[in-house]
Amino acid sequence: MALQLRILGWKARNLRGYLRSADIRLDPDSSPITLLQMPNGTGKTTTMSLIRTVLSGRRPVDIASYRGSDSVSDGFFELRLKLDEDLYTVGIRFEFNTREAFFYTDGLEGREHGHNLPNLVTDTLRRGVTELFVFDGELAAKMIEDGAGDADKSLEVLYGLDALGDVASTVERLKDKRRQRVKDITTASAKHSVEKAEKEASQAKAALARLEAEQSKLEKGIADKRKRLKEIAARIEQLGLDDDDFKARQQKVIDQRTKAKTDKATASDLALESFRSPLSISPVFPDRLARLSETLESRNLPRSSSTFFTIIAGRKDCICGRELEEKDRAHILEHAEDYLGEEEVTVINEIRYLLPTVMPSVKSFHAIVEDLRDADARLRQADQEQDRLNEEARKVGRQEIEALTKERDEIADKLVLEENALRFLTQSSGQDVDWRTNVHACRRRFKELQERYETAAGTRDYMEAADLLIRAASSARQAAKARLRERIKGRTNENLDAILTNEPLRVDRIEGRLHLRGEGDMPKGGASEGQKLAVCYAFLTALLSEAPFGMPFIVDSPAVSLDLTLRATVGSLIPPLFDQLIVFVISSEREGFADAFKENPKAAFKTISLERDTGEVVVHDDPHTFFSFQSGDAR
């Protein structure tokens, strides 16, 4: 049976807001849903932060930010937990004057110093899972925005796939220990060669890391610029140039430009490869080789050799049966060297057989250059036509189009430079590429030097077995992630079918972040804040509902950016998916969202406020106060 984690409440002293003196009690068995209402500035964000801190066991950075007032020197926050049937209290004590914080745990063995929950829980929570079920609105944006990998990270952390990455790290550490042990026991005479091989391999490894980082930076820059160019093109079209004739001309230019860019890139790669071959550079070389090949094929090479004539001269009779006289023998020996020897015949035959295989079978360098010039001319012509179309737009008087056009041209220039740099960095053809400036060549060089070092150190078999294990762990991780991505995507879209019944917003794929269908056609900025939040709820509920262990779902201000219809839908969708739901709200969120829980017998309602005059913390546990409370009632 999967582990079940429940929160029974929390207690605090001398901290900010209502946490100066708080003791919140929850009963997830009878009321698995709890809505806590309090005004802004009372301590919702602080509570969420402290719950994450205590669950994860990560020491807070800004300890002073939790201090209730300058008059207090210490404070604490305790979280009461139920792990299956076992009860724990995990707390953190603050010493504000020295800016120190200490964890303690009350568990089966009494009070212990430190964060001492069972290992399975501790390992899971410290991997970043707390950010998933102790949720705020910032995570919603990170799930969708470019450059963020939070969706993939969430999936890996929750299902333990990152543990397979830990396997690779552990094996790498074992490899390092093995290398060090071998170095320690290697004789002085062999140590120099081992250290030299290790140094060369380390230098190649550092170069590879630098080149891969450069490749990653270029790829991201190119992807960002292509996306922005697409946004600019869509915006220019949106500004009024929607007539069919303009669209047709625009599409024609786009097609011509795409074809020319593709042809230019292909010709550039072929030119680089062809330039390395003398046969492609000058027609003289292939012509002369062709004539030589024809000559060797048409002529019958002598099958006899000088050795043959020497042997004949030593015999009594010629091969024709006639008896040889001394003058005949002298004549044969005198002219025996006029014929090819066996080695010469062998070499010439080898040349005759190899010549057809080295003849160029592709276009000459000059023909490829002509193709490159033609593609470049077509690209410039397409650019000129695009400029004419843009001029039509400028005449309409749209200043925004001029700004967008200027931005597009600047981005396009930078894009060309980055694409050329990436092509040079990653070209895989040819043997003369400098491994210090090419990723593929450097990877081959590192592998070669690493194998040389492992052979010199006597660890080759061990390292090959270790690398096999690393590859197996990586393969298992990728295969499991691919299956989980598809399953979670399907469940996410099922949830979106229920939430966004009148909108086509759906998840297209999970790859680093959540990629939405048709997001390239969305206006600049992408989905609205409400849509992002709805997508994130759909994803998280799909993710957590199929998790291999049960966690509560704690959320702050879940409906502030949603319209009333979406609020009610989200309010009815989330509760069945979790065994415990804790929601922090403000009074403006009640309408629509909190109303969905009003008649739910499993819901508890708490209202927390501070008395205006005394500052005393007041907690009301009845629905009437919850639904009638306004932020200004008690502060």
SVG drawing of the C-alpha trace seen along z (x, -y; Angstrom):
<svg xmlns="http://www.w3.org/2000/svg" viewBox="-25 -57 102 87">
<polyline fill="none" stroke="black" stroke-width="0.4" points="0.0,0.0 1.3,-3.5 2.5,-5.8 -0.2,-8.3 1.0,-11.7 -1.6,-13.9 -1.2,-17.3 -2.9,-17.6 -2.1,-21.3 0.6,-23.7 1.7,-25.8 3.9,-28.9 5.2,-31.6 6.8,-35.0 6.7,-34.9 5.1,-37.2 1.4,-37.9 -1.0,-35.5 2.0,-33.2 3.0,-35.4 0.7,-33.0 -1.1,-30.4 -2.3,-26.8 -4.3,-25.6 -5.8,-22.1 -7.0,-20.1 -8.9,-16.8 -8.3,-15.2 -10.3,-12.0 -13.6,-13.8 -12.9,-17.0 -10.4,-16.2 -11.1,-19.6 -10.1,-22.7 -10.5,-26.3 -8.6,-28.9 -9.5,-32.5 -7.4,-35.5 -6.7,-39.0 -3.7,-39.7 -0.7,-40.5 -1.8,-38.3 0.6,-35.4 -0.6,-33.2 2.7,-33.4 4.7,-32.9 2.7,-29.8 3.2,-28.3 6.9,-29.0 7.3,-27.5 5.3,-24.3 7.7,-23.8 10.7,-24.5 9.7,-22.0 8.6,-19.3 11.8,-19.5 14.2,-20.0 16.0,-22.8 17.3,-25.5 15.7,-28.9 18.0,-31.6 16.5,-34.8 15.9,-33.9 15.2,-37.5 12.2,-37.7 10.2,-35.4 10.8,-37.6 7.5,-38.8 8.9,-41.9 12.2,-43.4 11.4,-42.6 11.5,-38.8 14.8,-36.9 13.5,-33.5 10.5,-31.7 9.3,-28.4 7.0,-26.7 5.8,-23.1 4.0,-21.0 2.0,-18.0 2.0,-15.1 0.4,-11.7 2.4,-9.1 0.0,-6.2 -0.8,-5.6 2.3,-7.1 2.3,-10.6 5.2,-13.1 5.8,-16.7 8.6,-18.4 9.6,-21.8 12.1,-24.6 13.4,-26.9 14.7,-30.4 17.4,-32.2 16.9,-35.7 19.8,-37.4 22.4,-34.9 20.4,-34.3 20.4,-30.5 17.7,-27.9 17.5,-24.3 15.2,-21.5 13.8,-19.0 11.5,-16.0 9.0,-14.5 8.4,-10.9 8.4,-7.3 11.6,-7.7 10.7,-11.0 12.3,-14.4 15.4,-14.2 17.6,-17.0 17.4,-17.4 14.9,-16.5 14.3,-12.8 11.3,-11.6 11.5,-8.0 14.0,-7.8 11.5,-7.2 9.6,-10.4 12.8,-12.5 14.3,-11.4 11.1,-12.1 10.4,-15.5 14.0,-16.7 13.9,-16.0 11.6,-19.0 8.2,-17.3 7.0,-19.9 6.8,-22.6 4.2,-20.4 1.7,-19.9 2.5,-23.1 1.5,-25.1 1.4,-28.8 0.7,-30.7 4.3,-31.3 4.6,-27.6 1.8,-27.8 3.9,-30.2 7.0,-28.1 5.1,-25.1 4.4,-26.8 7.0,-29.5 9.9,-29.0 13.3,-28.1 11.7,-26.5 11.9,-22.7 9.5,-22.6 7.0,-20.2 9.6,-17.6 11.3,-18.1 8.0,-17.6 7.3,-14.4 10.8,-13.0 10.9,-14.0 7.4,-12.7 7.9,-9.3 11.5,-8.9 13.0,-8.9 15.7,-11.3 17.0,-8.5 18.2,-6.8 20.2,-10.0 21.6,-9.4 22.7,-5.9 24.8,-7.5 26.3,-10.0 27.1,-7.2 28.8,-5.1 30.8,-8.1 32.1,-8.6 33.0,-4.9 34.9,-5.3 36.9,-8.2 37.7,-6.2 38.9,-3.3 41.1,-5.6 42.6,-7.1 43.2,-3.6 45.0,-2.5 47.1,-5.7 48.0,-5.0 49.3,-1.5 50.9,-2.2 54.7,-1.9 56.7,-5.0 57.9,-3.9 54.4,-3.5 52.9,-6.4 54.2,-9.1 52.6,-7.6 49.3,-7.1 49.3,-10.6 50.1,-11.9 47.2,-10.0 44.9,-11.1 45.8,-14.8 45.2,-14.5 41.8,-12.9 40.9,-15.6 41.8,-18.4 39.6,-16.8 36.8,-16.4 37.0,-20.0 37.0,-21.1 34.0,-18.9 32.1,-20.4 32.9,-23.9 31.8,-23.1 28.5,-21.4 27.7,-24.4 28.3,-26.6 26.1,-24.4 23.3,-24.5 23.6,-28.3 23.4,-28.6 20.5,-26.2 18.5,-28.1 19.3,-31.5 18.3,-30.2 15.0,-28.7 14.2,-32.0 14.9,-34.1 12.9,-31.8 10.0,-32.0 10.2,-35.8 10.4,-36.1 7.2,-34.0 5.5,-36.2 6.5,-39.3 5.2,-37.9 1.9,-36.9 1.6,-40.4 2.3,-42.2 -0.4,-40.1 -2.8,-40.8 -2.4,-44.6 -4.7,-44.7 -2.9,-43.0 -5.5,-40.3 -6.7,-40.5 -6.4,-37.4 -4.1,-38.9 -1.6,-40.1 -1.7,-36.7 -1.1,-34.9 1.9,-37.0 3.2,-36.8 3.0,-33.0 4.7,-32.8 7.6,-34.8 7.8,-32.7 7.9,-29.5 10.6,-31.0 12.6,-32.1 12.4,-28.8 13.4,-26.9 16.3,-29.2 17.6,-29.0 17.4,-25.2 19.2,-25.0 21.8,-27.5 22.5,-25.5 22.7,-22.3 25.1,-23.8 27.2,-25.3 27.7,-21.9 28.5,-20.3 31.0,-23.0 32.9,-22.5 33.1,-18.8 34.0,-19.2 36.7,-21.8 38.7,-19.1 39.0,-16.9 41.5,-17.9 39.3,-15.9 36.4,-18.3 38.5,-21.5 40.1,-21.1 38.8,-19.2 42.4,-18.4 42.8,-15.7 39.7,-13.6 40.3,-14.0 43.9,-12.7 43.0,-9.9 40.1,-8.9 42.5,-8.7 45.0,-6.7 42.2,-4.3 41.1,-3.8 44.7,-3.2 45.3,-0.6 42.0,1.1 42.6,1.2 46.3,2.3 47.2,5.9 49.8,5.7 52.6,8.2 52.0,11.3 55.7,12.4 58.5,10.9 62.2,10.5 62.4,13.5 60.7,15.7 63.3,14.9 66.2,15.5 64.8,18.9 64.4,19.7 68.0,18.7 69.2,21.2 67.4,24.2 68.7,26.4 65.7,26.0 63.4,23.0 59.7,23.3 59.1,23.8 61.2,27.1 64.2,25.7 67.6,26.3 69.1,23.0 72.6,22.0 74.9,19.7 74.2,16.7 70.4,17.3 71.0,17.4 73.1,14.2 70.4,12.4 67.6,13.4 69.6,12.3 70.6,9.1 66.9,8.1 65.3,9.7 65.3,6.3 63.3,4.7 60.2,6.3 58.3,5.5 59.2,7.3 56.6,9.0 56.4,6.1 55.9,3.6 53.1,5.7 51.4,6.0 51.4,2.3 50.1,1.3 47.3,3.9 46.4,2.5 46.3,-1.0 44.1,0.2 41.6,1.7 41.5,-1.2 41.2,-4.1 37.5,-3.7 36.7,-3.8 38.4,-7.2 36.8,-9.0 34.4,-11.7 30.7,-10.7 29.3,-14.0 29.2,-17.5 32.5,-19.4 33.3,-22.2 32.7,-24.8 29.2,-23.4 28.4,-23.4 29.5,-27.0 27.2,-27.9 24.3,-26.2 25.3,-28.2 25.3,-31.5 21.9,-30.7 20.4,-29.9 21.9,-33.1 20.5,-35.1 17.1,-33.6 17.2,-34.3 18.1,-38.0 15.3,-38.2 12.9,-36.8 14.1,-39.3 13.6,-42.1 10.1,-41.0 9.5,-40.8 10.8,-44.4 8.3,-45.5 5.5,-43.8 6.6,-45.5 6.7,-48.8 3.0,-48.3 2.4,-47.9 4.4,-51.0 2.3,-53.1 -0.7,-52.3 0.9,-54.4 1.4,-51.7 4.3,-52.7 4.2,-49.4 4.9,-47.6 8.0,-49.8 9.2,-48.9 8.5,-45.2 10.2,-45.3 13.3,-46.8 13.3,-44.3 12.8,-41.5 15.8,-42.6 18.1,-42.8 17.0,-39.4 17.4,-37.9 21.0,-39.2 21.9,-37.7 20.1,-34.5 22.2,-34.0 25.4,-34.5 24.3,-32.0 23.1,-29.4 26.5,-29.6 28.3,-29.3 26.2,-26.3 26.8,-24.7 30.5,-25.1 30.4,-23.8 28.4,-20.7 29.4,-19.7 30.1,-16.0 31.7,-15.5 35.4,-15.3 38.4,-14.1 40.3,-17.4 38.0,-19.2 39.8,-20.6 38.6,-18.7 39.0,-21.8 36.3,-23.6 33.9,-20.9 31.6,-19.0 31.6,-15.6 35.3,-15.6 35.9,-16.5 33.6,-13.8 35.5,-11.2 38.8,-12.6 37.7,-12.4 36.5,-8.8 39.9,-7.9 42.0,-9.5 39.7,-8.2 40.1,-4.6 43.9,-5.2 44.0,-6.3 41.9,-3.5 44.0,-1.0 47.2,-2.5 45.7,-2.5 44.4,1.1 40.8,0.1 39.4,0.6 37.1,3.5 35.8,1.9 35.1,-1.4 33.3,0.3 31.1,2.2 30.4,-1.1 29.6,-3.0 27.2,-0.2 25.4,-0.6 25.2,-4.3 23.7,-3.9 21.2,-1.3 20.1,-3.7 19.8,-6.6 17.9,-4.4 15.5,-3.2 15.0,-6.8 14.1,-8.1 11.8,-5.2 9.9,-5.6 9.7,-9.3 8.3,-9.0 5.5,-6.7 4.7,-8.9 4.6,-12.0 2.0,-10.4 -0.1,-9.1 0.0,-12.4 -0.7,-14.4 -3.8,-12.3 -5.1,-12.8 -4.3,-16.5 -6.3,-17.0 -9.2,-15.0 -9.2,-17.5 -9.0,-20.4 -12.1,-19.0 -13.9,-19.4 -12.4,-22.8 -12.3,-24.6 -15.4,-23.2 -15.7,-26.2 -12.0,-26.7 -9.7,-24.6 -6.7,-25.0 -5.0,-21.6 -1.5,-20.3 0.3,-19.1 3.3,-17.6 5.3,-17.6 8.9,-18.4 10.7,-20.4 7.7,-22.5 4.0,-22.1 3.6,-22.9 0.1,-24.0 -1.6,-23.1 -1.4,-26.0 0.7,-28.2 2.5,-29.6 -0.7,-31.2 -1.4,-32.8 -0.9,-36.5 2.4,-37.8 2.5,-36.7 0.7,-33.4 -2.1,-32.1 -3.8,-34.4 -3.0,-34.1 -6.3,-32.4 -5.6,-29.9 -2.1,-29.2 -3.5,-28.5 -6.2,-26.2 -3.7,-24.3 -1.4,-24.0 -4.2,-22.7 -5.2,-20.2 -1.5,-19.0 -0.9,-18.9 -4.1,-17.0 -3.2,-14.5 0.3,-14.2 -0.5,-13.9 -3.6,-11.7 -1.4,-9.0 1.5,-9.4 3.0,-6.3 2.3,-7.9 -0.5,-10.0 0.2,-13.7 -2.1,-16.6 -2.6,-19.4 -2.0,-22.8 -2.7,-25.9 -2.6,-29.6 -5.1,-31.9 -6.2,-29.3 -8.8,-31.3 -7.8,-34.9 -7.1,-35.1 -10.0,-32.8 -13.5,-34.0 -16.5,-32.8 -17.3,-29.9 -13.8,-28.5 -13.7,-29.0 -16.7,-26.8 -15.3,-24.2 -11.9,-24.1 -13.6,-24.0 -15.5,-20.9 -12.7,-19.2 -9.8,-19.3 -11.3,-17.8 -12.0,-14.2 -8.4,-13.9 -6.8,-14.3 -7.3,-12.7 -6.6,-16.0 -7.0,-19.5 -5.9,-22.7 -6.8,-26.0 -5.8,-29.5 -8.2,-32.1 -9.0,-35.8 -12.6,-37.1 -12.6,-38.2 -12.0,-34.6 -15.1,-33.1 -17.5,-33.8 -17.6,-31.0 -14.7,-29.0 -15.6,-28.7 -19.3,-28.4 -18.5,-25.0 -17.6,-23.7 -20.4,-25.3 -22.7,-22.2 -19.9,-19.7 -20.1,-17.8 -16.4,-17.0 -15.3,-20.6 -14.2,-22.6 -14.0,-26.4 -11.6,-28.5 -11.3,-32.3 -8.2,-33.8 -7.8,-37.5 -6.1,-39.9 -8.0,-42.1 -7.5,-45.8 -6.9,-47.1 -5.1,-44.2 -3.5,-42.4 -4.8,-39.2 -5.1,-36.2 -8.7,-35.2 -9.7,-31.8 -13.3,-31.1 -14.3,-27.5 -17.8,-28.1 -19.1,-28.5 -21.2,-31.5 -18.2,-33.6 -16.2,-32.3 -18.8,-33.4 -19.7,-36.7 -16.1,-37.9 -14.7,-40.9 -11.0,-41.9 -11.7,-45.0 -13.8,-43.4 -10.8,-42.6 -7.3,-43.9"/>
</svg>
